[in-house]
Amino acid sequence: MPNHTPSATDRRRLVAHYVTDLTRLAQAYTPLAAVDVLPARYEDEDAHLVVWVPDGTRARDLERLGAMLTERSTAILLDTGLLILAGVYETSQQRQRSASSEGAGAHTL
C-alpha cells in the first residue's frame, strides 16, 4: 500500500491513468473490445470497467482477459491503494442487459 494519501485531484488523475492503462490492456488483447466505465461505484471502488468483447469470443480467451485485468487491477491496488474492478462480457450480453433494463425503466450505458 502507498505510504501517503493522495489529494482528491491526484487521486482522480491516478484513477484516470489506470483506467486508461486497463483499457489499453483489454484492447491490446482483443482489439475489437469496447470498454465502458460505469458511473455508479459501490463501497470502496474507485472505478469499475466493463469490457465488451465480440460475440463468439472463445471462453478461454474471455477467461484469460479477465485474469489479465484482475492481475493488473490487483497490482494497481497494492501499488496505489486504488480499487479498480473490471468485468468481461460478450457484446450480446450488453444487448440483453439493455433490453431488461429498459423494461424496468432504468437507464443504460
N, CA, C and O atoms as a GROMACS GRO file, in nm:
protein
  436
    1MET      N    1   0.083  -0.118   0.000
    1MET     CA    2   0.000   0.000   0.000
    1MET      C    3   0.088   0.125   0.000
    1MET      O    4   0.200   0.122   0.051
    2PRO      N    5   0.038   0.233  -0.057
    2PRO     CA    6   0.118   0.355  -0.062
    2PRO      C    7   0.140   0.413   0.077
    2PRO      O    8   0.061   0.390   0.168
    3ASN      N    9   0.249   0.490   0.091
    3ASN     CA   10   0.284   0.549   0.219
    3ASN      C   11   0.208   0.677   0.250
    3ASN      O   12   0.201   0.718   0.366
    4HIS      N   13   0.151   0.742   0.148
    4HIS     CA   14   0.080   0.867   0.171
    4HIS      C   15  -0.057   0.861   0.104
    4HIS      O   16  -0.078   0.781   0.013
    5THR      N   17  -0.147   0.945   0.148
    5THR     CA   18  -0.280   0.953   0.089
    5THR      C   19  -0.280   1.066  -0.014
    5THR      O   20  -0.253   1.180   0.022
    6PRO      N   21  -0.309   1.035  -0.141
    6PRO     CA   22  -0.308   1.140  -0.242
    6PRO      C   23  -0.428   1.234  -0.223
    6PRO      O   24  -0.531   1.195  -0.169
    7SER      N   25  -0.411   1.359  -0.270
    7SER     CA   26  -0.521   1.454  -0.265
    7SER      C   27  -0.630   1.406  -0.361
    7SER      O   28  -0.607   1.317  -0.442
    8ALA      N   29  -0.749   1.465  -0.351
    8ALA     CA   30  -0.861   1.425  -0.437
    8ALA      C   31  -0.825   1.443  -0.584
    8ALA      O   32  -0.857   1.358  -0.667
    9THR      N   33  -0.759   1.554  -0.616
    9THR     CA   34  -0.720   1.579  -0.755
    9THR      C   35  -0.618   1.476  -0.802
    9THR      O   36  -0.630   1.422  -0.912
   10ASP      N   37  -0.518   1.448  -0.720
   10ASP     CA   38  -0.418   1.347  -0.755
   10ASP      C   39  -0.484   1.211  -0.772
   10ASP      O   40  -0.450   1.135  -0.863
   11ARG      N   41  -0.577   1.180  -0.684
   11ARG     CA   42  -0.646   1.051  -0.689
   11ARG      C   43  -0.726   1.038  -0.819
   11ARG      O   44  -0.722   0.933  -0.883
   12ARG      N   45  -0.797   1.145  -0.860
   12ARG     CA   46  -0.872   1.141  -0.986
   12ARG      C   47  -0.778   1.120  -1.104
   12ARG      O   48  -0.809   1.044  -1.195
   13ARG      N   49  -0.664   1.188  -1.102
   13ARG     CA   50  -0.567   1.171  -1.210
   13ARG      C   51  -0.514   1.028  -1.214
   13ARG      O   52  -0.500   0.968  -1.321
   14LEU      N   53  -0.484   0.973  -1.097
   14LEU     CA   54  -0.436   0.835  -1.091
   14LEU      C   55  -0.542   0.738  -1.142
   14LEU      O   56  -0.511   0.645  -1.217
   15VAL      N   57  -0.667   0.759  -1.100
   15VAL     CA   58  -0.775   0.672  -1.146
   15VAL      C   59  -0.784   0.680  -1.298
   15VAL      O   60  -0.792   0.577  -1.365
   16ALA      N   61  -0.784   0.800  -1.354
   16ALA     CA   62  -0.792   0.817  -1.500
   16ALA      C   63  -0.675   0.747  -1.569
   16ALA      O   64  -0.693   0.681  -1.671
   17HIS      N   65  -0.557   0.762  -1.513
   17HIS     CA   66  -0.438   0.698  -1.570
   17HIS      C   67  -0.453   0.546  -1.573
   17HIS      O   68  -0.427   0.482  -1.675
   18TYR      N   69  -0.496   0.488  -1.462
   18TYR     CA   70  -0.505   0.344  -1.454
   18TYR      C   71  -0.626   0.289  -1.529
   18TYR      O   72  -0.622   0.175  -1.576
   19VAL      N   73  -0.734   0.365  -1.540
   19VAL     CA   74  -0.846   0.324  -1.624
   19VAL      C   75  -0.798   0.315  -1.770
   19VAL      O   76  -0.831   0.220  -1.841
   20THR      N   77  -0.722   0.414  -1.812
   20THR     CA   78  -0.664   0.412  -1.947
   20THR      C   79  -0.571   0.293  -1.964
   20THR      O   80  -0.573   0.226  -2.067
   21ASP      N   81  -0.490   0.266  -1.864
   21ASP     CA   82  -0.397   0.153  -1.867
   21ASP      C   83  -0.473   0.022  -1.884
   21ASP      O   84  -0.436  -0.060  -1.968
   22LEU      N   85  -0.578   0.001  -1.806
   22LEU     CA   86  -0.657  -0.122  -1.815
   22LEU      C   87  -0.731  -0.131  -1.949
   22LEU      O   88  -0.743  -0.239  -2.006
   23THR      N   89  -0.780  -0.017  -1.998
   23THR     CA   90  -0.847  -0.015  -2.128
   23THR      C   91  -0.751  -0.057  -2.238
   23THR      O   92  -0.786  -0.137  -2.325
   24ARG      N   93  -0.630  -0.003  -2.235
   24ARG     CA   94  -0.530  -0.038  -2.336
   24ARG      C   95  -0.493  -0.186  -2.327
   24ARG      O   96  -0.474  -0.252  -2.430
   25LEU      N   97  -0.483  -0.238  -2.207
   25LEU     CA   98  -0.454  -0.380  -2.189
   25LEU      C   99  -0.563  -0.465  -2.254
   25LEU      O  100  -0.534  -0.560  -2.327
   26ALA      N  101  -0.689  -0.431  -2.227
   26ALA     CA  102  -0.801  -0.507  -2.285
   26ALA      C  103  -0.800  -0.499  -2.436
   26ALA      O  104  -0.821  -0.599  -2.504
   27GLN      N  105  -0.777  -0.379  -2.490
   27GLN     CA  106  -0.781  -0.362  -2.635
   27GLN      C  107  -0.657  -0.419  -2.704
   27GLN      O  108  -0.663  -0.454  -2.822
   28ALA      N  109  -0.547  -0.430  -2.633
   28ALA     CA  110  -0.429  -0.496  -2.690
   28ALA      C  111  -0.455  -0.646  -2.705
   28ALA      O  112  -0.411  -0.708  -2.802
   29TYR      N  113  -0.527  -0.703  -2.609
   29TYR     CA  114  -0.556  -0.846  -2.613
   29TYR      C  115  -0.670  -0.874  -2.712
   29TYR      O  116  -0.665  -0.973  -2.786
   30THR      N  117  -0.770  -0.788  -2.712
   30THR     CA  118  -0.886  -0.802  -2.801
   30THR      C  119  -0.911  -0.667  -2.867
   30THR      O  120  -0.983  -0.584  -2.811
   31PRO      N  121  -0.852  -0.644  -2.983
   31PRO     CA  122  -0.860  -0.511  -3.045
   31PRO      C  123  -1.002  -0.459  -3.068
   31PRO      O  124  -1.022  -0.338  -3.070
   32LEU      N  125  -1.100  -0.546  -3.085
   32LEU     CA  126  -1.237  -0.500  -3.108
   32LEU      C  127  -1.316  -0.481  -2.978
   32LEU      O  128  -1.436  -0.456  -2.982
   33ALA      N  129  -1.249  -0.492  -2.866
   33ALA     CA  130  -1.318  -0.474  -2.736
   33ALA      C  131  -1.360  -0.328  -2.719
   33ALA      O  132  -1.289  -0.235  -2.760
   34ALA      N  133  -1.476  -0.310  -2.658
   34ALA     CA  134  -1.523  -0.178  -2.619
   34ALA      C  135  -1.523  -0.175  -2.467
   34ALA      O  136  -1.554  -0.276  -2.403
   35VAL      N  137  -1.489  -0.062  -2.409
   35VAL     CA  138  -1.480  -0.052  -2.264
   35VAL      C  139  -1.571   0.060  -2.215
   35VAL      O  140  -1.564   0.173  -2.264
   36ASP      N  141  -1.655   0.028  -2.118
   36ASP     CA  142  -1.739   0.128  -2.051
   36ASP      C  143  -1.687   0.146  -1.910
   36ASP      O  144  -1.648   0.050  -1.843
   37VAL      N  145  -1.687   0.269  -1.865
   37VAL     CA  146  -1.656   0.299  -1.725
   37VAL      C  147  -1.790   0.330  -1.659
   37VAL      O  148  -1.856   0.427  -1.695
   38LEU      N  149  -1.829   0.248  -1.564
   38LEU     CA  150  -1.959   0.266  -1.500
   38LEU      C  151  -1.958   0.388  -1.409
   38LEU      O  152  -1.865   0.407  -1.331
   39PRO      N  153  -2.061   0.471  -1.420
   39PRO     CA  154  -2.066   0.591  -1.337
   39PRO      C  155  -2.098   0.561  -1.191
   39PRO      O  156  -2.054   0.634  -1.102
   40ALA      N  157  -2.174   0.456  -1.165
   40ALA     CA  158  -2.210   0.421  -1.028
   40ALA      C  159  -2.105   0.327  -0.971
   40ALA      O  160  -2.077   0.221  -1.027
   41ARG      N  161  -2.047   0.367  -0.859
   41ARG     CA  162  -1.946   0.284  -0.794
   41ARG      C  163  -2.005   0.235  -0.661
   41ARG      O  164  -2.095   0.296  -0.605
   42TYR      N  165  -1.951   0.126  -0.613
   42TYR     CA  166  -2.000   0.068  -0.491
   42TYR      C  167  -1.889   0.062  -0.387
   42TYR      O  168  -1.774   0.031  -0.418
   43GLU      N  169  -1.926   0.091  -0.264
   43GLU     CA  170  -1.838   0.084  -0.149
   43GLU      C  171  -1.705   0.155  -0.173
   43GLU      O  172  -1.704   0.277  -0.191
   44ASP      N  173  -1.596   0.082  -0.175
   44ASP     CA  174  -1.463   0.144  -0.184
   44ASP      C  175  -1.407   0.149  -0.326
   44ASP      O  176  -1.289   0.179  -0.344
   45GLU      N  177  -1.488   0.119  -0.426
   45GLU     CA  178  -1.439   0.121  -0.563
   45GLU      C  179  -1.399   0.261  -0.606
   45GLU      O  180  -1.467   0.358  -0.573
   46ASP      N  181  -1.290   0.271  -0.679
   46ASP     CA  182  -1.251   0.397  -0.740
   46ASP      C  183  -1.300   0.404  -0.884
   46ASP      O  184  -1.323   0.512  -0.937
   47ALA      N  185  -1.317   0.289  -0.947
   47ALA     CA  186  -1.371   0.280  -1.083
   47ALA      C  187  -1.413   0.137  -1.109
   47ALA      O  188  -1.367   0.043  -1.044
   48HIS      N  189  -1.502   0.122  -1.206
   48HIS     CA  190  -1.547  -0.011  -1.246
   48HIS      C  191  -1.558  -0.012  -1.398
   48HIS      O  192  -1.633   0.066  -1.456
   49LEU      N  193  -1.483  -0.101  -1.461
   49LEU     CA  194  -1.484  -0.113  -1.606
   49LEU      C  195  -1.563  -0.235  -1.649
   49LEU      O  196  -1.560  -0.339  -1.583
   50VAL      N  197  -1.633  -0.220  -1.760
   50VAL     CA  198  -1.698  -0.334  -1.824
   50VAL      C  199  -1.640  -0.342  -1.964
   50VAL      O  200  -1.649  -0.248  -2.042
   51VAL      N  201  -1.579  -0.456  -1.994
   51VAL     CA  202  -1.516  -0.479  -2.124
   51VAL      C  203  -1.611  -0.568  -2.206
   51VAL      O  204  -1.647  -0.678  -2.164
   52TRP      N  205  -1.649  -0.516  -2.323
   52TRP     CA  206  -1.739  -0.589  -2.413
   52TRP      C  207  -1.655  -0.644  -2.528
   52TRP      O  208  -1.595  -0.568  -2.605
   53VAL      N  209  -1.651  -0.776  -2.540
   53VAL     CA  210  -1.576  -0.839  -2.648
   53VAL      C  211  -1.675  -0.890  -2.753
   53VAL      O  212  -1.792  -0.911  -2.723
   54PRO      N  213  -1.628  -0.911  -2.876
   54PRO     CA  214  -1.718  -0.958  -2.981
   54PRO      C  215  -1.782  -1.092  -2.945
   54PRO      O  216  -1.722  -1.177  -2.880
   55ASP      N  217  -1.907  -1.108  -2.990
   55ASP     CA  218  -1.975  -1.236  -2.972
   55ASP      C  219  -1.893  -1.346  -3.039
   55ASP      O  220  -1.830  -1.324  -3.143
   56GLY      N  221  -1.893  -1.462  -2.979
   56GLY     CA  222  -1.819  -1.574  -3.034
   56GLY      C  223  -1.675  -1.582  -2.986
   56GLY      O  224  -1.602  -1.673  -3.025
   57THR      N  225  -1.634  -1.489  -2.902
   57THR     CA  226  -1.500  -1.496  -2.844
   57THR      C  227  -1.492  -1.624  -2.762
   57THR      O  228  -1.582  -1.654  -2.684
   58ARG      N  229  -1.386  -1.698  -2.780
   58ARG     CA  230  -1.372  -1.826  -2.710
   58ARG      C  231  -1.372  -1.805  -2.559
   58ARG      O  232  -1.319  -1.707  -2.507
   59ALA      N  233  -1.433  -1.900  -2.489
   59ALA     CA  234  -1.443  -1.893  -2.343
   59ALA      C  235  -1.305  -1.880  -2.279
   59ALA      O  236  -1.289  -1.803  -2.184
   60ARG      N  237  -1.208  -1.952  -2.329
   60ARG     CA  238  -1.074  -1.943  -2.268
   60ARG      C  239  -1.013  -1.805  -2.289
   60ARG      O  240  -0.937  -1.758  -2.204
   61ASP      N  241  -1.047  -1.738  -2.401
   61ASP     CA  242  -0.997  -1.602  -2.422
   61ASP      C  243  -1.066  -1.503  -2.329
   61ASP      O  244  -1.002  -1.410  -2.280
   62LEU      N  245  -1.196  -1.524  -2.304
   62LEU     CA  246  -1.267  -1.441  -2.206
   62LEU      C  247  -1.203  -1.456  -2.068
   62LEU      O  248  -1.179  -1.358  -1.998
   63GLU      N  249  -1.177  -1.580  -2.030
   63GLU     CA  250  -1.117  -1.608  -1.900
   63GLU      C  251  -0.976  -1.550  -1.890
   63GLU      O  252  -0.939  -1.494  -1.787
   64ARG      N  253  -0.900  -1.563  -1.996
   64ARG     CA  254  -0.762  -1.511  -1.994
   64ARG      C  255  -0.762  -1.359  -1.983
   64ARG      O  256  -0.685  -1.303  -1.905
   65LEU      N  257  -0.848  -1.293  -2.058
   65LEU     CA  258  -0.856  -1.147  -2.049
   65LEU      C  259  -0.902  -1.106  -1.909
   65LEU      O  260  -0.846  -1.012  -1.851
   66GLY      N  261  -1.002  -1.174  -1.855
   66GLY     CA  262  -1.046  -1.144  -1.719
   66GLY      C  263  -0.934  -1.162  -1.618
   66GLY      O  264  -0.919  -1.080  -1.527
   67ALA      N  265  -0.856  -1.268  -1.633
   67ALA     CA  266  -0.744  -1.294  -1.542
   67ALA      C  267  -0.637  -1.186  -1.556
   67ALA      O  268  -0.580  -1.141  -1.456
   68MET      N  269  -0.609  -1.144  -1.679
   68MET     CA  270  -0.508  -1.039  -1.702
   68MET      C  271  -0.552  -0.908  -1.636
   68MET      O  272  -0.472  -0.841  -1.571
   69LEU      N  273  -0.679  -0.873  -1.653
   69LEU     CA  274  -0.729  -0.749  -1.594
   69LEU      C  275  -0.730  -0.757  -1.441
   69LEU      O  276  -0.699  -0.659  -1.373
   70THR      N  277  -0.765  -0.874  -1.389
   70THR     CA  278  -0.764  -0.892  -1.243
   70THR      C  279  -0.623  -0.881  -1.188
   70THR      O  280  -0.601  -0.818  -1.085
   71GLU      N  281  -0.528  -0.943  -1.257
   71GLU     CA  282  -0.388  -0.936  -1.212
   71GLU      C  283  -0.338  -0.791  -1.212
   71GLU      O  284  -0.273  -0.747  -1.117
   72ARG      N  285  -0.370  -0.718  -1.318
   72ARG     CA  286  -0.325  -0.578  -1.326
   72ARG      C  287  -0.396  -0.493  -1.222
   72ARG      O  288  -0.334  -0.408  -1.159
   73SER      N  289  -0.526  -0.516  -1.204
   73SER     CA  290  -0.603  -0.441  -1.103
   73SER      C  291  -0.548  -0.465  -0.963
   73SER      O  292  -0.542  -0.374  -0.881
   74THR      N  293  -0.509  -0.588  -0.936
   74THR     CA  294  -0.452  -0.622  -0.806
   74THR      C  295  -0.319  -0.550  -0.786
   74THR      O  296  -0.292  -0.498  -0.678
   75ALA      N  297  -0.236  -0.546  -0.890
   75ALA     CA  298  -0.108  -0.475  -0.881
   75ALA      C  299  -0.131  -0.326  -0.856
   75ALA      O  300  -0.060  -0.264  -0.777
   76ILE      N  301  -0.231  -0.269  -0.923
   76ILE     CA  302  -0.264  -0.128  -0.903
   76ILE      C  303  -0.308  -0.105  -0.759
   76ILE      O  304  -0.265  -0.008  -0.695
   77LEU      N  305  -0.392  -0.193  -0.707
   77LEU     CA  306  -0.438  -0.181  -0.569
   77LEU      C  307  -0.322  -0.186  -0.471
   77LEU      O  308  -0.314  -0.104  -0.379
   78LEU      N  309  -0.232  -0.280  -0.490
   78LEU     CA  310  -0.118  -0.294  -0.399
   78LEU      C  311  -0.021  -0.177  -0.410
   78LEU      O  312   0.037  -0.135  -0.310
   79ASP      N  313  -0.003  -0.124  -0.531
   79ASP     CA  314   0.091  -0.014  -0.552
   79ASP      C  315   0.035   0.122  -0.510
   79ASP      O  316   0.109   0.207  -0.459
   80THR      N  317  -0.096   0.142  -0.531
   80THR     CA  318  -0.153   0.276  -0.514
   80THR      C  319  -0.266   0.285  -0.413
   80THR      O  320  -0.299   0.394  -0.365
   81GLY      N  321  -0.327   0.171  -0.381
   81GLY     CA  322  -0.444   0.173  -0.295
   81GLY      C  323  -0.574   0.199  -0.371
   81GLY      O  324  -0.680   0.209  -0.310
   82LEU      N  325  -0.567   0.210  -0.505
   82LEU     CA  326  -0.686   0.232  -0.587
   82LEU      C  327  -0.752   0.099  -0.618
   82LEU      O  328  -0.686   0.004  -0.660
   83LEU      N  329  -0.884   0.092  -0.599
   83LEU     CA  330  -0.960  -0.028  -0.630
   83LEU      C  331  -1.035  -0.006  -0.760
   83LEU      O  332  -1.136   0.064  -0.763
   84ILE      N  333  -0.984  -0.067  -0.866
   84ILE     CA  334  -1.047  -0.057  -0.998
   84ILE      C  335  -1.084  -0.199  -1.040
   84ILE      O  336  -0.997  -0.284  -1.059
   85LEU      N  337  -1.213  -0.223  -1.053
   85LEU     CA  338  -1.262  -0.356  -1.089
   85LEU      C  339  -1.295  -0.360  -1.238
   85LEU      O  340  -1.325  -0.257  -1.298
   86ALA      N  341  -1.289  -0.480  -1.296
   86ALA     CA  342  -1.321  -0.496  -1.438
   86ALA      C  343  -1.393  -0.628  -1.459
   86ALA      O  344  -1.359  -0.730  -1.399
   87GLY      N  345  -1.493  -0.624  -1.545
   87GLY     CA  346  -1.564  -0.744  -1.586
   87GLY      C  347  -1.556  -0.758  -1.736
   87GLY      O  348  -1.547  -0.658  -1.807
   88VAL      N  349  -1.560  -0.882  -1.787
   88VAL     CA  350  -1.551  -0.908  -1.930
   88VAL      C  351  -1.677  -0.983  -1.973
   88VAL      O  352  -1.714  -1.084  -1.913
   89TYR      N  353  -1.742  -0.932  -2.078
   89TYR     CA  354  -1.868  -0.990  -2.127
   89TYR      C  355  -1.871  -0.986  -2.278
   89TYR      O  356  -1.803  -0.904  -2.340
   90GLU      N  357  -1.951  -1.074  -2.338
   90GLU     CA  358  -1.973  -1.068  -2.481
   90GLU      C  359  -2.073  -0.956  -2.512
   90GLU      O  360  -2.157  -0.923  -2.428
   91THR      N  361  -2.062  -0.900  -2.630
   91THR     CA  362  -2.148  -0.788  -2.670
   91THR      C  363  -2.296  -0.822  -2.660
   91THR      O  364  -2.376  -0.736  -2.624
   92SER      N  365  -2.334  -0.944  -2.692
   92SER     CA  366  -2.476  -0.983  -2.685
   92SER      C  367  -2.529  -0.970  -2.543
   92SER      O  368  -2.649  -0.946  -2.525
   93GLN      N  369  -2.446  -0.986  -2.442
   93GLN     CA  370  -2.489  -0.970  -2.304
   93GLN      C  371  -2.525  -0.825  -2.276
   93GLN      O  372  -2.610  -0.797  -2.192
   94GLN      N  373  -2.460  -0.732  -2.345
   94GLN     CA  374  -2.492  -0.590  -2.330
   94GLN      C  375  -2.632  -0.563  -2.384
   94GLN      O  376  -2.711  -0.492  -2.321
   95ARG      N  377  -2.663  -0.620  -2.499
   95ARG     CA  378  -2.796  -0.600  -2.557
   95ARG      C  379  -2.903  -0.661  -2.467
   95ARG      O  380  -3.010  -0.603  -2.449
   96GLN      N  381  -2.875  -0.778  -2.410
   96GLN     CA  382  -2.970  -0.842  -2.319
   96GLN      C  383  -2.992  -0.756  -2.196
   96GLN      O  384  -3.105  -0.741  -2.150
   97ARG      N  385  -2.884  -0.701  -2.143
   97ARG     CA  386  -2.892  -0.616  -2.024
   97ARG      C  387  -2.972  -0.489  -2.055
   97ARG      O  388  -3.053  -0.445  -1.974
   98SER      N  389  -2.947  -0.431  -2.173
   98SER     CA  390  -3.019  -0.310  -2.212
   98SER      C  391  -3.168  -0.337  -2.225
   98SER      O  392  -3.249  -0.256  -2.179
   99ALA      N  393  -3.205  -0.448  -2.286
   99ALA     CA  394  -3.345  -0.480  -2.304
   99ALA      C  395  -3.415  -0.502  -2.170
   99ALA      O  396  -3.528  -0.458  -2.152
  100SER      N  397  -3.350  -0.570  -2.077
  100SER     CA  398  -3.412  -0.594  -1.946
  100SER      C  399  -3.416  -0.466  -1.863
  100SER      O  400  -3.509  -0.446  -1.786
  101SER      N  401  -3.316  -0.380  -1.878
  101SER     CA  402  -3.316  -0.254  -1.804
  101SER      C  403  -3.421  -0.158  -1.856
  101SER      O  404  -3.484  -0.087  -1.778
  102GLU      N  405  -3.442  -0.155  -1.988
  102GLU     CA  406  -3.541  -0.065  -2.046
  102GLU      C  407  -3.681  -0.105  -2.001
  102GLU      O  408  -3.766  -0.019  -1.978
  103GLY      N  409  -3.703  -0.235  -1.988
  103GLY     CA  410  -3.834  -0.280  -1.941
  103GLY      C  411  -3.860  -0.235  -1.799
  103GLY      O  412  -3.976  -0.218  -1.760
  104ALA      N  413  -3.755  -0.216  -1.720
  104ALA     CA  414  -3.770  -0.174  -1.581
  104ALA      C  415  -3.762  -0.023  -1.568
  104ALA      O  416  -3.774   0.030  -1.458
  105GLY      N  417  -3.740   0.047  -1.680
  105GLY     CA  418  -3.734   0.192  -1.676
  105GLY      C  419  -3.598   0.246  -1.632
  105GLY      O  420  -3.587   0.365  -1.603
  106ALA      N  421  -3.498   0.162  -1.627
  106ALA     CA  422  -3.364   0.207  -1.586
  106ALA      C  423  -3.289   0.264  -1.704
  106ALA      O  424  -3.322   0.237  -1.819
  107HIS      N  425  -3.190   0.344  -1.675
  107HIS     CA  426  -3.104   0.400  -1.778
  107HIS      C  427  -2.993   0.301  -1.808
  107HIS      O  428  -2.942   0.235  -1.718
  108THR      N  429  -2.956   0.291  -1.933
  108THR     CA  430  -2.846   0.203  -1.972
  108THR      C  431  -2.729   0.287  -2.019
  108THR      O  432  -2.743   0.406  -2.048
  109LEU      N  433  -2.615   0.222  -2.026
  109LEU     CA  434  -2.494   0.291  -2.073
  109LEU      C  435  -2.491   0.295  -2.222
  109LEU      O  436  -2.397   0.349  -2.280
   0.00000   0.00000   0.00000
